[in-house]
Amino acid sequence: MLRVQKWWFHLLAKEDLTAEALVGGYKVLEEISPPSYKSIAGIENVSLDQIANILGSDEAMMILTQDDQGVLYRAMVYSDGNSLMDRLDSNIWSGPKLQGWRRFFPRGYGRWTPPANPWQQEQPSKREVRESVRGLSLWPFKAPENLTIAPDAKLFGFPFSLTPKNEGFLGQDLRISVAPSIPWLLSARSKGWEGKLVKKAWLGWPTPEVDVLHVLRTRLQPVLAANQVEAVESVSPTGLDHKALAIIASHGVVGLLDRFRTVTDRASVYSSKEFASYFEGCGCVVLFVCNAGRTDLQDKSTETTGLVVDLLRNGVRCVIAPPWPLHIDVATLWLPVFLSCISSGKSVGCAVSAASREVGNTYDNPCAWGALQIYGDATLILDKEVHS
């Protein structure tokens, strides 16, 4: 049975809520896993006790669902078994604001480039990013160090680390990951990950020196060698399936309405599903691929679509990807710290947090330090969970 604090629902019921909004809130309380989760995992009822049992002592889960009026409902579950449900006021989270945000973002964050000198104005600036997410906040709530968010399909692709917190951003203080569904996470953590403790990278097939991918490849190759990551020199990313870590550098192409379409290194072009098939069963896949973290709802469906979704469907435990165009300077700063943390036995979530802080030390702009988001299970520790 679900263990929830029913008095929160009674408080909500005293307010002037529509019948549909009440149903939406009741769905969070009584079902937890709404039908929109079927894009990754089948529909099934999950108890709050089951959720609490898979959480670390310094972790909480935030379950989010938004009704057709744009009202956001939130259920918080903590490792000690406590839980809380509330409805966010429209001045905190606004459905119409989210619709407006989607007209320009997340792609708009990719306009950022490193300033050439201290006097150059960044575009977009930190203040402009803050303004872009005004009215899309999740704060305040009781938060431990690690936060796993399980949103409904309509919210899966939103970069929650950029939501406002006081005068900064949520991702500056918390390690945030986004799970495709609660059943998916329960299954992933109960089974563990099985594969080979091998780290590989595919940086595309050599391209002309004028191509930015050539520049990135030149920068990353010595970093990979210093951290015992094998660089695969092949036309396609073969031999990377079921590996503990796969690092990819390539171009990401979006199409109509900025939906993610293809991956290309200028020599070959891959559909999202085709590219994901090369990484079946990997522990962690890092994508230095522009827009690779972009996910959208399929037309007339609650199914989500995108490269991240296709990778998770192919058994990848954790994906790290940018929802907007990624500047190569971010990848160059980020990767050495990430690999160092992974090699020392830190979780993927800890490694991403440390690497993002390193980026932030140089570029204090969320378009830079917040570019690489975590999807899936951020608690993965590669050298502890391998069963080859």
C-alpha positions as CSV (number, residue, x, y, z in Angstrom):
1,M,0.0,0.0,0.0
2,L,1.1,3.6,-0.6
3,R,2.2,5.4,2.4
4,V,1.4,9.1,1.8
5,Q,0.5,12.0,4.0
6,K,-3.2,12.3,3.1
7,W,-3.6,15.6,4.9
8,W,-1.7,17.3,2.1
9,F,-4.4,16.1,-0.3
10,H,-7.2,17.4,2.0
11,L,-5.4,20.8,2.2
12,L,-5.3,20.9,-1.6
13,A,-9.0,19.9,-1.8
14,K,-9.9,23.0,0.2
15,E,-8.6,25.3,-2.6
16,D,-10.5,26.2,-5.7
17,L,-9.3,23.4,-7.9
18,T,-10.9,22.1,-11.0
19,A,-12.1,18.5,-11.1
20,E,-9.4,17.7,-13.6
21,A,-6.7,19.2,-11.4
22,L,-8.0,17.1,-8.4
23,V,-7.8,14.0,-10.5
24,G,-4.3,14.9,-11.5
25,G,-3.2,15.4,-7.9
26,Y,-4.9,12.2,-6.9
27,K,-3.1,10.3,-9.6
28,V,0.2,11.4,-8.1
29,L,-0.9,10.2,-4.7
30,E,-2.5,6.9,-5.6
31,E,-0.7,5.7,-8.7
32,I,2.7,7.5,-8.8
33,S,3.5,6.0,-12.2
34,P,1.0,7.6,-14.7
35,P,0.4,6.2,-18.2
36,S,2.9,8.7,-19.8
37,Y,5.7,6.6,-18.3
38,K,5.0,3.8,-20.7
39,S,7.5,5.3,-23.2
40,I,10.3,3.5,-21.3
41,A,8.6,1.1,-18.9
42,G,5.2,-0.5,-18.7
43,I,2.4,0.9,-16.5
44,E,2.5,-0.5,-13.0
45,N,1.6,0.7,-9.5
46,V,4.6,1.4,-7.4
47,S,4.5,1.9,-3.6
48,L,6.4,4.7,-1.9
49,D,8.1,2.1,0.2
50,Q,9.6,0.6,-2.9
51,I,10.9,3.9,-4.0
52,A,12.3,4.8,-0.6
53,N,14.2,1.4,-0.4
54,I,16.2,2.2,-3.6
55,L,17.3,5.7,-2.5
56,G,20.6,6.4,-1.0
57,S,20.8,8.1,2.5
58,D,21.7,11.4,0.8
59,E,19.1,11.1,-2.0
60,A,15.5,12.1,-2.6
61,M,13.1,11.5,-5.5
62,M,10.9,14.2,-6.9
63,I,7.9,12.9,-9.0
64,L,6.4,15.5,-11.3
65,T,3.2,15.5,-13.4
66,Q,1.6,18.4,-15.1
67,D,-2.1,18.4,-16.0
68,D,-3.7,19.8,-19.2
69,Q,-4.1,23.3,-17.5
70,G,-0.3,23.4,-16.9
71,V,-0.7,22.9,-13.1
72,L,2.3,21.0,-11.7
73,Y,1.9,18.4,-9.0
74,R,4.9,17.2,-7.0
75,A,5.5,14.2,-4.8
76,M,8.7,14.0,-2.7
77,V,10.0,10.7,-1.5
78,Y,12.9,10.4,1.0
79,S,15.1,7.5,1.9
80,D,13.7,7.4,5.5
81,G,10.2,6.6,4.1
82,N,8.8,10.1,4.6
83,S,6.9,11.6,1.7
84,L,5.1,14.8,0.8
85,M,2.8,15.9,-2.0
86,D,1.9,19.4,-3.1
87,R,0.7,21.5,-5.9
88,L,2.9,24.3,-7.1
89,D,1.4,27.7,-7.3
90,S,1.3,29.3,-10.8
91,N,3.8,32.0,-9.7
92,I,6.3,29.2,-9.0
93,W,5.7,27.0,-12.0
94,S,3.6,28.1,-14.9
95,G,2.4,25.9,-17.7
96,P,1.9,28.9,-20.1
97,K,5.5,30.0,-19.2
98,L,6.8,26.5,-20.1
99,Q,5.0,26.7,-23.5
100,G,6.7,30.1,-24.2
101,W,10.1,28.8,-23.1
102,R,9.9,26.0,-25.6
103,R,9.6,28.4,-28.5
104,F,13.3,29.5,-28.0
105,F,14.8,26.9,-25.6
106,P,16.7,24.8,-24.9
107,R,18.3,25.4,-28.3
108,G,18.7,29.1,-27.5
109,Y,21.2,28.3,-24.7
110,G,23.5,27.0,-27.4
111,R,24.2,30.6,-28.6
112,W,26.6,30.9,-25.8
113,T,30.3,31.1,-26.7
114,P,33.3,31.8,-24.4
115,P,33.9,35.5,-24.2
116,A,37.1,36.6,-26.1
117,N,38.0,39.0,-23.3
118,P,36.7,40.1,-19.8
119,W,34.8,43.0,-21.3
120,Q,32.8,41.1,-23.9
121,Q,29.1,40.6,-23.1
122,E,28.0,36.9,-23.1
123,Q,25.0,35.9,-25.2
124,P,22.9,34.8,-23.5
125,S,24.2,36.2,-20.3
126,K,23.8,34.6,-16.9
127,R,21.0,37.2,-16.2
128,E,19.2,36.3,-19.4
129,V,19.3,32.6,-18.6
130,R,17.9,33.4,-15.2
131,E,15.1,35.5,-16.8
132,S,14.3,32.7,-19.3
133,V,13.4,30.3,-16.5
134,R,11.6,32.8,-14.3
135,G,8.3,31.2,-13.5
136,L,9.7,27.7,-13.9
137,S,11.0,27.0,-10.4
138,L,10.7,23.9,-8.2
139,W,12.2,25.6,-5.1
140,P,11.6,25.5,-2.2
141,F,11.7,21.9,-0.9
142,K,13.6,19.8,1.5
143,A,16.6,18.7,-0.5
144,P,19.5,16.3,0.3
145,E,22.6,16.4,-1.9
146,N,21.3,14.1,-4.6
147,L,18.0,14.6,-6.4
148,T,16.5,12.1,-8.8
149,I,13.6,13.6,-10.8
150,A,11.0,11.3,-12.4
151,P,8.9,13.6,-14.6
152,D,6.0,12.7,-16.8
153,A,6.8,12.5,-20.5
154,K,5.8,16.1,-21.2
155,L,8.6,17.3,-18.9
156,F,11.3,14.7,-19.5
157,G,13.5,16.9,-21.7
158,F,13.4,20.0,-19.5
159,P,16.9,21.0,-18.0
160,F,15.9,21.0,-14.3
161,S,19.4,22.0,-13.2
162,L,18.7,25.5,-14.6
163,T,15.6,26.2,-12.6
164,P,16.0,29.1,-10.2
165,K,17.0,28.6,-6.6
166,N,17.3,31.8,-4.5
167,E,19.7,34.0,-6.5
168,G,21.3,31.1,-8.4
169,F,20.3,27.8,-10.0
170,L,19.3,24.5,-8.6
171,G,22.1,22.6,-10.3
172,Q,24.7,24.7,-8.5
173,D,23.8,23.1,-5.2
174,L,22.3,19.7,-6.0
175,R,23.3,16.7,-8.1
176,I,20.3,16.3,-10.4
177,S,19.5,13.4,-12.6
178,V,16.3,12.6,-14.6
179,A,14.9,9.1,-14.7
180,P,12.7,8.0,-17.6
181,S,10.3,6.3,-15.2
182,I,10.0,5.0,-11.7
183,P,9.6,1.3,-12.8
184,W,12.7,1.7,-15.0
185,L,14.8,3.0,-12.1
186,L,13.5,0.3,-9.8
187,S,14.5,-2.3,-12.3
188,A,17.9,-0.8,-13.0
189,R,18.9,-0.5,-9.4
190,S,17.6,-3.9,-8.4
191,K,19.4,-5.8,-11.2
192,G,22.6,-3.8,-11.3
193,W,24.7,-3.4,-14.5
194,E,26.4,-6.3,-16.3
195,G,29.1,-5.7,-18.8
196,K,32.9,-5.3,-19.3
197,L,35.0,-2.9,-17.3
198,V,36.3,-1.3,-20.5
199,K,36.4,2.4,-21.4
200,K,36.2,3.3,-25.1
201,A,35.7,6.4,-27.1
202,W,34.7,7.1,-30.7
203,L,35.5,10.6,-31.9
204,G,34.2,10.1,-35.5
205,W,36.1,9.4,-38.6
206,P,38.9,12.0,-39.4
207,T,37.5,15.1,-40.9
208,P,39.1,18.1,-42.6
209,E,41.1,20.4,-40.2
210,V,38.6,23.2,-40.7
211,D,35.8,21.1,-39.1
212,V,35.3,21.8,-35.4
213,L,35.1,18.1,-34.7
214,H,38.7,17.8,-35.8
215,V,39.7,20.4,-33.2
216,L,37.8,18.6,-30.5
217,R,39.3,15.3,-31.4
218,T,42.8,16.7,-31.3
219,R,42.1,18.1,-27.8
220,L,40.5,15.0,-26.4
221,Q,42.9,12.3,-27.7
222,P,45.6,13.0,-25.1
223,V,43.1,13.2,-22.3
224,L,41.7,9.8,-23.3
225,A,45.2,8.2,-23.5
226,A,46.1,9.6,-20.0
227,N,43.0,8.0,-18.5
228,Q,43.3,4.6,-20.2
229,V,40.4,5.1,-22.5
230,E,40.8,3.3,-25.8
231,A,40.1,5.4,-28.9
232,V,38.3,3.4,-31.6
233,E,39.6,4.3,-35.0
234,S,36.8,3.1,-37.3
235,V,34.3,4.5,-39.8
236,S,31.4,3.6,-37.4
237,P,31.3,3.2,-33.6
238,T,31.6,-0.6,-33.6
239,G,32.7,-2.6,-30.6
240,L,31.4,-0.2,-28.0
241,D,28.3,-2.2,-26.8
242,H,28.2,-3.6,-23.3
243,K,31.2,-1.5,-22.2
244,A,31.4,0.3,-18.9
245,L,32.0,3.7,-20.5
246,A,31.5,5.0,-24.1
247,I,32.5,8.5,-25.0
248,I,31.3,10.0,-28.3
249,A,32.2,13.1,-30.2
250,S,30.2,14.0,-33.3
251,H,27.7,16.4,-34.8
252,G,24.0,16.4,-33.8
253,V,21.5,17.5,-36.3
254,V,18.0,18.8,-35.5
255,G,15.1,19.1,-37.9
256,L,11.6,20.6,-37.9
257,L,10.7,22.2,-34.5
258,D,14.3,21.6,-33.4
259,R,13.6,17.9,-32.9
260,F,16.7,15.7,-32.8
261,R,17.2,13.9,-36.1
262,T,20.6,12.5,-36.9
263,V,24.2,12.0,-35.8
264,T,27.0,12.7,-38.3
265,D,30.8,13.0,-38.3
266,R,30.6,14.4,-41.9
267,A,31.6,11.0,-43.2
268,S,28.5,9.0,-42.2
269,V,25.0,9.9,-41.1
270,Y,23.0,7.9,-38.5
271,S,19.4,8.0,-37.4
272,S,18.9,8.2,-33.7
273,K,17.8,4.6,-33.4
274,E,20.6,3.3,-35.6
275,F,23.2,5.2,-33.6
276,A,21.8,4.0,-30.3
277,S,22.0,0.4,-31.4
278,Y,25.9,0.6,-31.3
279,F,25.8,1.1,-27.5
280,E,23.4,-1.6,-26.4
281,G,23.9,-2.5,-22.8
282,C,26.6,0.1,-22.0
283,G,26.9,1.4,-18.4
284,C,27.4,5.1,-19.2
285,V,27.4,6.9,-22.5
286,V,28.8,10.4,-22.7
287,L,27.7,12.4,-25.8
288,F,29.7,15.4,-26.9
289,V,27.0,15.7,-29.6
290,C,25.1,19.0,-30.0
291,N,21.4,18.7,-29.0
292,A,21.8,15.0,-28.1
293,G,19.9,15.5,-24.8
294,R,16.9,17.0,-26.7
295,T,13.7,14.9,-26.2
296,D,10.2,15.6,-27.4
297,L,6.7,14.0,-27.4
298,Q,5.8,12.1,-30.5
299,D,2.9,13.5,-32.4
300,K,-0.5,12.3,-31.1
301,S,1.3,10.2,-28.5
302,T,2.6,10.2,-24.9
303,E,5.8,8.5,-26.2
304,T,9.0,10.5,-26.0
305,T,11.5,10.5,-28.9
306,G,15.2,11.4,-29.0
307,L,18.7,9.9,-28.8
308,V,18.7,9.7,-25.0
309,V,15.4,7.8,-25.1
310,D,16.7,5.4,-27.7
311,L,19.9,4.7,-25.7
312,L,17.9,4.0,-22.5
313,R,15.6,1.7,-24.5
314,N,18.8,-0.2,-25.6
315,G,19.7,-1.0,-22.1
316,V,22.1,1.9,-21.3
317,R,22.1,2.6,-17.6
318,C,23.1,6.3,-17.7
319,V,23.4,8.9,-20.5
320,I,25.2,12.3,-20.2
321,A,24.2,14.7,-23.0
322,P,23.7,18.3,-23.8
323,P,20.1,19.4,-24.7
324,W,21.5,22.3,-26.7
325,P,24.6,23.0,-28.9
326,L,27.7,22.3,-27.0
327,H,30.8,24.4,-27.3
328,I,34.0,22.4,-27.5
329,D,35.7,24.4,-24.8
330,V,33.1,22.9,-22.3
331,A,34.0,19.4,-23.4
332,T,37.7,20.1,-23.1
333,L,37.4,21.4,-19.5
334,W,34.8,18.8,-18.4
335,L,36.3,15.5,-19.5
336,P,39.6,15.3,-17.5
337,V,37.8,15.8,-14.2
338,F,35.0,13.4,-15.1
339,L,37.4,10.6,-16.0
340,S,39.5,11.2,-12.9
341,C,36.5,10.9,-10.6
342,I,35.2,7.8,-12.4
343,S,38.7,6.2,-12.1
344,S,38.7,6.9,-8.3
345,G,35.5,5.0,-7.7
346,K,33.1,7.9,-7.6
347,S,29.5,7.6,-8.9
348,V,28.6,9.0,-12.3
349,G,26.5,11.7,-10.5
350,C,29.5,12.8,-8.4
351,A,31.8,12.8,-11.4
352,V,29.4,15.0,-13.5
353,S,29.0,17.4,-10.6
354,A,32.7,17.8,-10.1
355,A,33.3,18.2,-13.8
356,S,30.6,20.8,-14.1
357,R,32.1,22.7,-11.2
358,E,35.4,22.8,-13.1
359,V,33.7,24.3,-16.1
360,G,31.9,26.8,-13.8
361,N,35.3,27.9,-12.4
362,T,36.2,29.1,-15.8
363,Y,32.8,30.0,-17.3
364,D,30.3,31.1,-14.7
365,N,27.4,30.7,-17.1
366,P,24.7,28.0,-16.8
367,C,24.9,27.5,-20.6
368,A,28.4,26.2,-20.0
369,W,28.5,24.4,-16.7
370,G,24.9,23.1,-17.0
371,A,25.2,21.9,-20.6
372,L,25.9,18.2,-19.8
373,Q,22.8,16.7,-18.1
374,I,22.3,13.3,-16.6
375,Y,19.6,10.9,-17.7
376,G,19.0,7.5,-16.1
377,D,20.7,6.2,-13.0
378,A,23.3,8.6,-11.7
379,T,24.3,6.3,-8.8
380,L,26.2,4.0,-11.1
381,I,29.7,3.2,-9.9
382,L,31.4,1.4,-12.7
383,D,34.1,-0.4,-10.9
384,K,31.7,-1.7,-8.2
385,E,28.8,-2.8,-10.4
386,V,30.4,-4.7,-13.2
387,H,29.6,-8.4,-13.5
388,S,31.5,-9.5,-16.6
